[in-house]
C-alpha cells in the first residue's frame, strides 16, 4: 500500500528521474515528503480500521 501511494504521489507531483538528475537535493526533499505522507496515510488507515 505504501509503495503504491508513493508511486501515485510521485506521478501527480511530477517527481521524475529527470528531476533527480537535474536537482538531486530537491528530489530528495520531495521524496522524503512523499514517503512521510504515504506512511502517515497508511498508519491512519490501520489505526482507524
C-alpha positions in Angstrom: 0.0 0.0 0.0 2.8 2.5 0.9 4.7 1.8 -2.3 1.5 2.3 -4.4 0.8 5.6 -2.7 4.4 6.7 -3.2 4.3 5.9 -6.9 1.0 7.8 -7.3 2.3 10.8 -5.4 5.5 10.9 -7.5 3.4 10.8 -10.7 1.0 13.5 -9.5 3.7 15.8 -8.2 6.0 15.4 -11.2 8.9 13.8 -9.3 10.9 12.1 -12.1 14.3 10.5 -12.7 15.0 13.6 -14.9 14.5 15.8 -11.8 16.7 13.5 -9.8 19.5 14.1 -12.4 19.0 17.9 -12.5 18.4 18.8 -8.9 19.2 15.9 -6.5 18.6 17.9 -3.3 15.1 19.0 -4.4 14.3 15.4 -5.5 15.5 14.1 -2.1 13.3 16.6 -0.3 10.2 15.8 -2.3 10.8 12.1 -1.9 11.2 12.4 1.8 8.0 14.4 2.0 6.1 11.9 -0.2 7.3 8.9 1.9 6.3 10.7 5.2 2.8 11.5 3.8 2.3 7.9 2.5 3.5 6.4 5.8 1.1 8.7 7.7 -1.9 7.8 5.4 -1.3 4.1 5.8 -0.7 4.4 9.6 -4.0 6.3 10.0 -5.9 3.7 7.9 -4.5 0.9 10.0 -5.4 2.6 13.3 -8.9 3.6 12.3 -9.9 0.2 10.7 
